[in-house]
Amino acid sequence: MVSAVNKSILIVDNDPSLLRALGKTLSGAGALVATSQSVADAIEVLSNRRRQIDLVIADLRMPFVTGMTLLHVIRETFPALPVIVLTGFGTPKLKAECLRQGATAFLEKPVATTQLLAAIRRVFAGHPGGPEPAPPG
């Protein structure tokens, strides 16, 4: 099973408590976590490349510049970099648009830790997509 161990993950969200919670969860899973509270800071982290980033997890609704803009910049500048969109305001139309724009996965807040880690495992295993289907039963 592919995991997040030693993978560098950049989390972009303007909510400091969510950044702390996700950072703690992903660090506990063995990831090397960087956080950013704005799209501008995230682009700076990615552009400076002081540390290789293996995955970006980004919120869509942020002040000034949206996560959709970040997704577009990443697709233009770092086309192989996977992006998981994490939003509290998801709709089927928005999900389709994010995936069309190159998002690797689309998750809705509040996201269960197991759901987030499963999406990350799929990204690193080379199987992008949204949430795993519910087990039969």
PyMOL commands that set and color helices and strands:
alter all, ss='L'
color gray80, all
select helices_A, chain A and resi 16-28+39-48+67-77+92-100+113-125
alter helices_A, ss='H'
color red, helices_A
select strands_A, chain A and resi 8-12+32-36+55-58+83-87+105-108
alter strands_A, ss='S'
color yellow, strands_A
deselect
rebuild
show_as cartoon
